[in-house]
Amino acid sequence: MSTTSMVEVLDPRVEPIPEQAIIAPRPSSLDGVSIGLLANGKQNSAELLEMVYEVLADRYDFSVVIAKNKGNASRPCPEDLLDELAERCDVVVTSTGD
């Protein structure tokens, strides 16, 4: 008895952003902006963001800091949390832990 099976090989490389892509505008400085810190729920993701925040806070004076954790790395971020960050923050930094 003979069985044949196919193996699909996936290419993990990402293409560069195409010229016609629309990219969110970047602020010229982080001074005075409201910054959001969104941890993805993995172990150490909140701690990593705290360290990133400390480095940034040494250089910039933020108007507001909003730290959130989406709670479950295997699920998309809840829509209400995304809406809140979009409404209240000028810039959002996300993290993945482990």
Secondary structure as GFF3:
##gff-version 3
##sequence-region A 1 98
A	DSSP	beta_strand	34	39	.	.	.	ID=ss1
A	DSSP	alpha_helix	45	59	.	.	.	ID=ss2
A	DSSP	beta_strand	64	69	.	.	.	ID=ss3
A	DSSP	alpha_helix	79	88	.	.	.	ID=ss4
A	DSSP	beta_strand	91	95	.	.	.	ID=ss5
###
